[in-house]
Amino acid sequence: MSTADAGAAAPAISDMTGGVPGGVGDVLGGSLNDAPPPAPLASAAKPKEVRIFSGMKEPALLCAPPVVYPPVARMAHISGTVLIEAIIDDRGNATQVKAISGPALLMNAALKAVSERKYQPTILDGQPVSVRFDVKVDFKLS
């Protein structure tokens, strides 16, 4: 080492090629051109949706337009219960409805009826959450 080199400042780590310790740069498969790693997820993030299970209170129904009995099903004297699986979002709207079981001629009317309903949002730890639960739609001939 010469006297001129002894007085010079050491290069900063960011000026060096090959990356820096911890996997950023070319160390451990990284690259200087890659985007930084994503931030860690918050440990107390609220769940995306909750499944209603036995003993848990179902969302309260606020508004239910009348179910329209399909004329073809009425003429064929078809009655019964259609089971619908629905997600009630954090604003109380029925979303992602799908028929699980029931008479085929009644399913579309049941899906339409449930998708137009309004529920009281379900609260979990003080925050409204989406819930998934089963809804029964009864069709009875009078």
Buried (B, 14 or more C-beta within 10 A) or exposed (E): EEEEEEEEEEEEEEEEEEBBEEEBBBEEEBEEEEEEEEEEEEEEEBEEBBEBEEEEEEBEBEEBEEBEBBEEBBEEEBBBBBBBBBBBBBEBBBEEBEBEEBBEBBBBBBBBBBBBBBBEBBEBEEEBBBBEBEBEBEBEEE
